[in-house]
Amino acid sequence: MRKIVIGAAQMGPNQKADSRETIVARMLALLEEAAGAGCTMVVYPELALTTFFPRWYMEDQAEVDCWFETEMPNAATQPLFDRARELRVAISFGYAELTPDGHHFNTQILTDRDGNIVAKYRKVHLPGHSEYDNERAFQHLEKRYFEPGDLGFPVWRTQDAVVGMLICNDRRWPESYRVMGLQGVELVILGYNTPSVNSQNSAEGEDKRLYHSELSMTAGAYQNATWVVGVAKAGDEDGHPLMGGSIIVDPNGYVVARAKTNGDELLVHECDMDLSVFGKETIFDFARHRRIEHYGLITSQTGVVRKV
């Protein structure tokens, strides 16, 4: 059996005034707890180092860029990398990345157990809008501050498993999982920052949003016979509530661990990567059952074109 003891390190809110160092101290506390529980991998949320800044409309690029990291690790995060290396625990977390040539991405990285960055993913499916919207209860300006990811949906082999990453809205798109599924993915790790209410539909509150979040991840796990670890940043950030609902899902789509709070909370589960084998060799044996001659619209067309 190929087992990875995974810690899903849900984080409570990061306030606008919180320093990177203050936030990393909380991440270190979760790391210590995870190491004590035997974890060899810890997954933190999307934009783990900051508040969810796309809720604010900004025109000054310098103001925007202060939320971005120009290198990783950096001075603020080096203690996290150093301690993870000492504990021999791989870590994965999301942050806003500003590249040396001036590109802005919503990014997630994964290290090995020696603290080396071995994988990087950039969010592909950016939700929201790019200009101030008076019709929304609050803003969701990811399309203003980030570019769509340019790395696709790669997978990597680490800890004797095939691992892929997604970020937040990516989890809602079946194409995200399937592209990795076609590369044999056995473990999908992802972080999210999801508002507790829909800014365009106040009737869609936290219960419904938690349902849709879990539905997306359990379906992605089952339909690709892969583990999925989804980790929230939750709670009230400067008056804007984010939902929790962090879960660990097995390759049959069953939730095996679920967060109980909206604060800093660690979920731990021993995940046997071999549990993905049966699904990949039977109902989701892609080589035997997929009919790609009928799937052309998926890559040739974006929006709906009505035929009748």
C-alpha positions as CSV (number, residue, x, y, z in Angstrom):
1,M,0.0,0.0,0.0
2,R,1.2,3.5,-0.8
3,K,0.0,5.7,2.1
4,I,0.3,9.4,2.6
5,V,-0.9,10.8,5.9
6,I,-2.3,14.2,4.8
7,G,-3.1,17.2,6.9
8,A,-5.8,19.5,5.4
9,A,-4.8,22.8,7.2
10,Q,-7.9,24.9,7.1
11,M,-7.2,28.5,8.1
12,G,-9.5,31.0,9.7
13,P,-9.7,34.6,8.4
14,N,-6.7,36.7,7.5
15,Q,-7.5,40.4,8.2
16,K,-6.3,43.2,5.9
17,A,-4.1,44.5,8.7
18,D,-2.4,41.1,9.5
19,S,1.3,40.9,8.5
20,R,2.7,38.0,6.6
21,E,4.7,37.1,9.6
22,T,1.6,36.9,11.8
23,I,-0.1,34.7,9.3
24,V,2.9,32.4,8.9
25,A,3.0,31.9,12.6
26,R,-0.5,30.4,12.5
27,M,0.6,28.2,9.5
28,L,3.6,27.0,11.6
29,A,1.3,26.1,14.5
30,L,-0.8,23.9,12.1
31,L,2.4,22.4,10.7
32,E,3.6,21.4,14.2
33,E,0.2,19.8,14.9
34,A,0.3,18.0,11.6
35,A,3.8,16.6,12.2
36,G,2.7,15.4,15.7
37,A,-0.2,13.5,14.0
38,G,2.2,11.8,11.6
39,C,1.5,13.8,8.5
40,T,4.0,13.8,5.6
41,M,2.0,16.4,3.6
42,V,0.1,19.5,4.7
43,V,-2.2,21.4,2.4
44,Y,-3.1,25.0,3.2
45,P,-5.7,27.2,1.4
46,E,-5.7,29.6,-1.6
47,L,-4.1,33.0,-0.9
48,A,-2.9,31.7,2.4
49,L,-0.6,34.6,3.1
50,T,-3.1,37.4,2.7
51,T,-6.7,38.4,3.0
52,F,-8.9,37.8,-0.1
53,F,-7.9,41.1,-1.6
54,P,-9.9,40.8,-4.8
55,R,-13.0,41.9,-2.8
56,W,-11.6,45.5,-3.1
57,Y,-11.5,47.7,-6.2
58,M,-8.1,49.2,-6.7
59,E,-6.8,51.4,-9.5
60,D,-3.3,52.0,-8.2
61,Q,-1.1,49.1,-9.4
62,A,1.4,49.7,-6.6
63,E,-1.4,49.1,-4.1
64,V,-2.4,45.9,-5.9
65,D,1.2,44.6,-6.1
66,C,1.6,44.9,-2.3
67,W,-0.5,41.7,-2.0
68,F,1.8,39.7,-4.4
69,E,4.9,37.7,-3.6
70,T,7.9,38.3,-6.0
71,E,9.8,35.2,-4.8
72,M,9.1,32.0,-3.0
73,P,10.3,31.3,-0.4
74,N,10.8,34.9,0.8
75,A,11.7,36.4,4.1
76,A,8.2,36.0,5.6
77,T,7.7,32.4,4.5
78,Q,11.3,31.1,5.0
79,P,10.6,29.9,8.6
80,L,7.7,27.8,7.2
81,F,10.0,26.2,4.6
82,D,12.7,25.7,7.2
83,R,10.5,24.0,9.8
84,A,8.8,21.8,7.2
85,R,12.3,20.6,6.1
86,E,13.2,19.9,9.7
87,L,10.0,18.0,10.3
88,R,10.2,16.3,6.8
89,V,6.7,17.4,6.0
90,A,5.8,18.5,2.4
91,I,3.7,21.6,2.3
92,S,1.4,23.1,-0.3
93,F,-0.2,26.6,-0.2
94,G,-1.6,29.3,-2.4
95,Y,-0.4,32.9,-2.9
96,A,-0.5,35.8,-5.3
97,E,2.5,35.5,-7.6
98,L,4.2,38.5,-9.4
99,T,6.7,37.1,-11.8
100,P,10.0,38.8,-12.7
101,D,8.6,39.8,-16.1
102,G,5.5,41.4,-14.5
103,H,2.8,38.8,-14.8
104,H,0.2,38.3,-12.0
105,F,-1.1,34.8,-11.2
106,N,-3.1,33.1,-8.5
107,T,-0.6,30.3,-7.7
108,Q,-0.1,27.2,-5.6
109,I,3.1,25.4,-4.9
110,L,4.0,22.0,-3.5
111,T,7.3,21.0,-1.8
112,D,8.9,17.7,-1.2
113,R,9.7,16.5,2.3
114,D,13.1,18.3,2.1
115,G,11.5,21.7,1.6
116,N,12.2,22.0,-2.1
117,I,9.5,23.4,-4.4
118,V,8.8,20.5,-6.8
119,A,5.5,21.7,-8.4
120,K,3.7,24.9,-9.3
121,Y,0.2,25.5,-10.5
122,R,-1.5,28.7,-11.7
123,K,-5.3,29.1,-11.4
124,V,-6.9,28.6,-14.8
125,H,-10.6,29.4,-14.2
126,L,-10.8,32.9,-12.8
127,P,-14.3,33.8,-11.5
128,G,-15.8,37.2,-11.1
129,H,-15.3,40.4,-13.1
130,S,-12.7,43.0,-14.0
131,E,-14.5,46.4,-13.5
132,Y,-16.5,47.7,-10.5
133,D,-20.0,46.3,-10.5
134,N,-22.7,48.3,-8.8
135,E,-25.1,45.4,-9.1
136,R,-23.1,43.1,-6.8
137,A,-23.4,43.0,-3.0
138,F,-19.6,43.0,-2.9
139,Q,-16.9,42.8,-5.5
140,H,-15.0,39.7,-6.8
141,L,-12.3,41.1,-9.0
142,E,-10.0,38.2,-9.8
143,K,-10.3,38.9,-13.5
144,R,-8.9,42.4,-12.8
145,Y,-5.9,41.4,-10.7
146,F,-4.9,38.0,-12.1
147,E,-4.2,36.5,-15.5
148,P,-5.5,33.0,-16.3
149,G,-2.9,30.4,-15.5
150,D,-0.4,29.5,-18.3
151,L,0.8,26.1,-17.0
152,G,-2.3,24.0,-17.8
153,F,-3.1,21.1,-15.5
154,P,0.1,19.2,-15.0
155,V,0.8,16.3,-12.5
156,W,3.9,15.4,-10.6
157,R,5.2,12.2,-8.9
158,T,6.0,12.8,-5.3
159,Q,5.8,10.6,-2.2
160,D,5.2,7.7,-4.6
161,A,2.0,9.2,-5.9
162,V,0.8,11.1,-8.9
163,V,-0.3,14.5,-7.6
164,G,-2.1,17.5,-9.2
165,M,-3.3,20.8,-8.0
166,L,-6.3,23.1,-8.5
167,I,-7.3,26.4,-7.0
168,C,-10.8,27.4,-5.8
169,N,-13.1,27.9,-8.9
170,D,-11.1,25.2,-10.8
171,R,-12.8,22.6,-8.6
172,R,-16.2,23.4,-10.1
173,W,-15.1,22.5,-13.7
174,P,-15.0,18.8,-14.6
175,E,-12.4,19.5,-17.3
176,S,-9.9,20.3,-14.6
177,Y,-10.0,16.9,-13.0
178,R,-10.4,15.0,-16.3
179,V,-7.2,16.5,-17.8
180,M,-5.3,15.3,-14.8
181,G,-7.2,12.0,-14.7
182,L,-5.9,11.3,-18.2
183,Q,-2.4,11.7,-16.7
184,G,-3.2,9.1,-14.0
185,V,-3.7,11.5,-11.1
186,E,-4.2,9.8,-7.7
187,L,-4.3,12.9,-5.5
188,V,-5.7,16.3,-6.2
189,I,-4.9,19.0,-3.7
190,L,-6.6,22.4,-3.7
191,G,-7.3,25.5,-1.7
192,Y,-10.1,27.9,-1.9
193,N,-11.5,31.3,-0.5
194,T,-15.2,31.2,-1.2
195,P,-17.7,33.8,0.0
196,S,-20.5,32.5,2.2
197,V,-23.1,34.1,0.1
198,N,-23.4,34.7,-3.7
199,S,-22.8,38.3,-4.5
200,Q,-25.3,38.2,-7.3
201,N,-28.0,36.0,-5.6
202,S,-28.6,36.6,-1.9
203,A,-30.8,33.6,-1.8
204,E,-27.8,31.4,-2.3
205,G,-26.4,31.3,1.2
206,E,-23.8,29.2,3.0
207,D,-25.7,25.9,3.0
208,K,-26.2,25.9,-0.7
209,R,-22.7,27.0,-1.4
210,L,-21.2,24.3,0.8
211,Y,-23.3,21.8,-1.0
212,H,-22.1,22.9,-4.4
213,S,-18.5,23.0,-3.2
214,E,-18.7,19.4,-1.9
215,L,-20.6,18.2,-4.9
216,S,-17.9,19.4,-7.2
217,M,-15.1,17.8,-5.3
218,T,-16.8,14.5,-4.6
219,A,-17.8,14.2,-8.3
220,G,-14.3,15.0,-9.4
221,A,-12.9,12.4,-7.1
222,Y,-15.3,9.7,-8.1
223,Q,-15.3,10.3,-11.9
224,N,-11.5,10.2,-12.0
225,A,-10.8,7.7,-9.2
226,T,-8.6,10.0,-7.3
227,W,-8.2,11.4,-3.8
228,V,-9.2,15.1,-3.5
229,V,-8.2,17.3,-0.6
230,G,-10.0,20.7,-0.5
231,V,-8.9,23.2,2.0
232,A,-10.7,26.5,2.9
233,K,-9.7,29.9,4.3
234,A,-12.8,30.7,6.2
235,G,-14.5,33.1,8.7
236,D,-15.0,36.8,8.7
237,E,-12.3,38.8,6.9
238,D,-12.9,42.5,7.5
239,G,-16.7,42.0,7.5
240,H,-16.7,39.6,4.6
241,P,-17.6,36.0,5.5
242,L,-15.9,33.1,3.8
243,M,-17.2,29.6,4.1
244,G,-15.3,26.6,5.5
245,G,-16.3,23.1,4.5
246,S,-12.7,21.7,4.1
247,I,-12.9,18.0,3.2
248,I,-10.8,15.0,2.3
249,V,-12.5,12.7,-0.3
250,D,-11.5,9.2,-1.2
251,P,-11.4,7.8,-4.8
252,N,-15.0,6.5,-4.6
253,G,-16.3,10.0,-3.8
254,Y,-16.9,9.5,-0.1
255,V,-15.9,12.2,2.3
256,V,-13.6,10.7,4.9
257,A,-12.8,13.9,6.9
258,R,-14.7,17.2,7.2
259,A,-14.0,20.4,9.0
260,K,-16.3,21.4,11.9
261,T,-15.4,25.0,12.3
262,N,-14.6,28.2,10.3
263,G,-11.3,28.7,12.0
264,D,-7.8,27.2,12.0
265,E,-8.4,23.5,12.0
266,L,-6.4,20.5,11.0
267,L,-8.0,17.4,9.3
268,V,-5.8,14.3,9.2
269,H,-6.4,11.2,7.2
270,E,-4.1,8.3,6.1
271,C,-4.8,8.2,2.3
272,D,-3.9,5.0,0.5
273,M,-3.1,5.8,-3.1
274,D,-3.8,2.3,-4.1
275,L,-7.5,2.8,-3.5
276,S,-7.6,4.7,-6.8
277,V,-6.6,1.5,-8.8
278,F,-9.9,-0.3,-8.8
279,G,-11.9,2.7,-10.3
280,K,-9.2,3.4,-12.9
281,E,-9.2,-0.3,-14.0
282,T,-13.0,-0.7,-14.1
283,I,-15.8,1.9,-14.6
284,F,-13.3,4.7,-15.3
285,D,-10.8,2.7,-17.4
286,F,-10.5,5.6,-19.9
287,A,-8.7,3.6,-22.6
288,R,-11.6,1.1,-22.8
289,H,-14.6,3.4,-22.4
290,R,-13.9,7.0,-23.5
291,R,-15.4,8.0,-26.9
292,I,-13.3,11.0,-27.9
293,E,-14.9,11.1,-31.4
294,H,-18.0,12.6,-29.8
295,Y,-16.2,15.1,-27.5
296,G,-15.0,17.7,-30.0
297,L,-17.2,20.6,-28.7
298,I,-15.3,20.5,-25.4
299,T,-12.2,21.9,-26.9
300,S,-13.5,23.6,-30.0
301,Q,-16.1,25.8,-28.3
302,T,-16.4,27.9,-25.2
303,G,-19.9,29.5,-24.9
304,V,-23.2,27.8,-25.7
305,V,-24.2,27.7,-29.3
306,R,-27.9,26.6,-29.5
307,K,-28.7,24.1,-32.2
308,V,-32.5,24.2,-31.8
